[in-house]
Amino acid sequence: MSLVKTLLKVRELLLVLAIALLLLGVSGARSDFAAPANLAAIFTDTSILVILALGQAAVIMTRSVDLSVAANLAFTGMAAAMLNANFPGLPVPLLVLFCLCMGLVLGSINGLLVWRLKLPAIVVTLGTLTIYRGLAFVLSGGAWINTFQMSETFLSLPRHQILGFPVLAWIAVVVVLAAWVLFGRTSFGRALYATGGNPTAATYAGIDTGRTTFFAFCLSGALAGLCGYLWVSRFAVAYVDVASGFELDVIAACVIGGVSIAGGIGSVGGAVLGALFLGILKNALPVIGVSPFWQMAISGGIIIAAVTLNTRAERTRGRVILRKVDAIRGARA
């Protein structure tokens, strides 16, 4: 029984069980919902959310938040689409590199304001959210860039099949693997956890917490820039309100995946599973006839439940640490 209780405390296992139960339940209404081809399509649809969630997880683990990721995506995607429309001969890899660099610059602006000016991240990114949306409008003049204005190579890259999966899905897989190495096998990853877990102790250990937060925002911005190209090329349209409100889904994926909003706790696997859970849920609810209004309510309820679980887990961990400290003191006495 104790083994079962221990396993149930593992967020990743709980999410796997929740996803399995969700697939099983929806399969009763639509037998082909859990078919491999449909699951592959859902993963492809969720790939952009997965990529953004990993960047957001890095920021949240430093006790910050990036509300500007969707606006970054929209501005970068609009710039890439306009470049392609006006200069169709530009190589697509060059445009992808441009999006990465542009997103990196936008993310670094957030990071600098939080790091150097000591401004609250939620205030900074709420402001840059509006600024980046406004710049997208200024850049495009409010006009749309549609399919017929984009080149075939620009549109076809994310859809190109490799071993039966589109490039978009493979890009998400590569980003997941890179994040797994970065978070778990590098000094930057250790600095992320230390900065969010205990900034004072991290500083005494020689970790520059401000610089770590800055680089987390840079990572989030670069991935948002990459997703700017992926979004407009996949959906073949660029306009000012692209991905409006999508930043809430990104944060929700992290929270559901066990990334603590108090910082210092989270994993790549949890963020990915949180994104996949949301992606499957959004595909499943219409299948069983749930109205869009109830879909929003259900998603909100799940987020609140996830935050509650995270908070209780952190309190439990704190009590365990205190008990260990008391035991050590008692032994010394």
MOZIPE-V11715 format. One record per backbone hydrogen bond with DSSP energy under -0.5 kcal/mol. CO is the residue of the C=O (numbers start at 1). NH is the residue of the N-H. Records with the same first field share a line. If there is no record, write none. Layout:
CO = NH / NH
This chain:
1 = 5
2 = 6
3 = 7
4 = 8
5 = 9
6 = 9
7 = 10
9 = 11
10 = 14
11 = 15
12 = 16
13 = 17
14 = 18
15 = 19
16 = 20
17 = 21
18 = 22
19 = 23
20 = 24
21 = 25
22 = 26
23 = 27
24 = 28
25 = 28
26 = 29 / 30
30 = 33
32 = 35
35 = 39
36 = 40
37 = 41
38 = 42
39 = 43
40 = 44
41 = 45
42 = 46
43 = 47
44 = 47
46 = 50
47 = 51
48 = 52
49 = 53
50 = 54
51 = 55
52 = 56
53 = 57
54 = 58
55 = 59
56 = 60
57 = 61
59 = 62 / 64
60 = 63
61 = 264
65 = 67
66 = 69
68 = 72
69 = 73
70 = 74
71 = 75
72 = 76
73 = 77
74 = 78
75 = 79
76 = 80
77 = 81
78 = 82
79 = 83
80 = 84
81 = 85
82 = 86
83 = 87
87 = 90
91 = 95
92 = 96
93 = 97
94 = 98
95 = 99
96 = 100
97 = 101
98 = 102
99 = 103
100 = 104
101 = 105
102 = 106
103 = 107
104 = 108
105 = 109
106 = 110
107 = 111
108 = 112
109 = 113
110 = 114
111 = 115
112 = 116 / 117
113 = 117 / 119
120 = 124
121 = 125
122 = 126
123 = 127
124 = 128
125 = 129
126 = 130
127 = 131
128 = 132
129 = 133
130 = 134
131 = 135
132 = 136
133 = 137
134 = 138
135 = 139
136 = 140
137 = 141 / 142
140 = 143
144 = 146
145 = 238
146 = 149 / 150
147 = 150
151 = 155
152 = 156
153 = 157
156 = 159 / 160
157 = 160
158 = 168
160 = 167
162 = 165
165 = 162
166 = 169 / 170
167 = 171
168 = 172
169 = 173
170 = 174
171 = 175
172 = 176
173 = 177
174 = 178
175 = 179
176 = 180
177 = 181
178 = 182
179 = 183
180 = 184
181 = 185
182 = 186 / 189
186 = 190
187 = 191
188 = 192
189 = 193
190 = 194
191 = 195
192 = 196
193 = 197
194 = 198
198 = 202
199 = 203
200 = 204
201 = 205
202 = 207
203 = 206
207 = 209
208 = 212
209 = 213
210 = 214
211 = 215
212 = 216
213 = 217
214 = 218
215 = 219
216 = 220
217 = 221
218 = 222
219 = 223
220 = 224
221 = 225
222 = 226
223 = 227
224 = 228
225 = 229
226 = 230
227 = 231
228 = 232
229 = 233
230 = 234
231 = 235
232 = 236 / 237
238 = 145
239 = 242
241 = 244
243 = 246
245 = 248 / 249
246 = 250
247 = 251
248 = 252
249 = 253
250 = 254
251 = 255
252 = 256
253 = 257
254 = 259
255 = 258
258 = 260
260 = 263
265 = 260
267 = 271
268 = 272
269 = 273
270 = 274
271 = 275
272 = 276
273 = 277
274 = 278
275 = 279
276 = 280
277 = 281
278 = 282
279 = 283
280 = 284
281 = 285
282 = 286
283 = 287
284 = 288
285 = 290
286 = 289
291 = 295
292 = 296
293 = 297
294 = 298
295 = 299
296 = 300
297 = 301
298 = 302
299 = 303
300 = 304
301 = 305
302 = 306
303 = 307
304 = 308
305 = 309
306 = 310
307 = 311
308 = 312
309 = 313
310 = 314
311 = 315
312 = 316
313 = 317
314 = 318
315 = 319
316 = 320
317 = 321
318 = 322
319 = 323
320 = 324
321 = 325
322 = 326
323 = 327
324 = 328
325 = 329
326 = 330
327 = 331
328 = 332
329 = 333
